[in-house]
C-alpha cells in the first residue's frame, strides 16, 4: 500500500511540473491538425480515384 501512495505522490508531483498550453496555443494546434487531416484526406481520395480510373482503363 505504501508503494501505491508513493506512486500517487510522484504522479501528482510530475503533473505539477507540466507546462500546459494556453487556450490560444491549443486552438492553433487543433486548427493545424484539422487542416492537415483534410489535406491528407483529399490527397488520398484523389489518389484513389486516379488509380481506380487507371486500373479500369487497363483492365477494361
N, C-alpha and C positions, 0 to 999 in steps of 0.2 A: 504494500500500500504506500510506503514511503517513496518508492521509485516512481509511482504514478503521480504523486503530489509534486515531486521534483520535476517530472516531465511537464506537468501543467504550469508550474512556475517558470520553467525555461521557455515554454511556448509563449507565455504572456510577456516575458522579458524580450523575446525576439520580436514579437509583434509591436512592441513599443519602439523598436529601432527602425521600423519600416517607414519610409517616406511615401505617403500615399499621394497619388496625383491630384492636382486641383481639378475642379469641375471643368474648367476650360481645356486643360490637357486631356481629360477623359473624353470630352466631346470631340476634340480634334483627332485623337487616336481612333475613336469609333468611326468617324467620317472616313478616315483613310482606309480602314478595314472594309467598310461598306463599299467604297469606291473600287478598291482593288478586287473585291469579290464580284462586283458587277462586271468589271472589265474582263476578268478571267472567265466568268460565265459566258459572256458574249463571244470571247475568243474560242472557247471550247464548242459552243453552239455552231459558230461559223465553220470551224474545222470539221465538225461532224457533218454538217450539210454538204460541204465541199467534197469530203471523202465519200459520202454516200452517192453523190451525183457522179463522181469519178468511177466508182465501182459499178453503178448502173450503166454507165457508158461502155465500159469494157466487158461487162458480163451480160449485158442485154437486159 
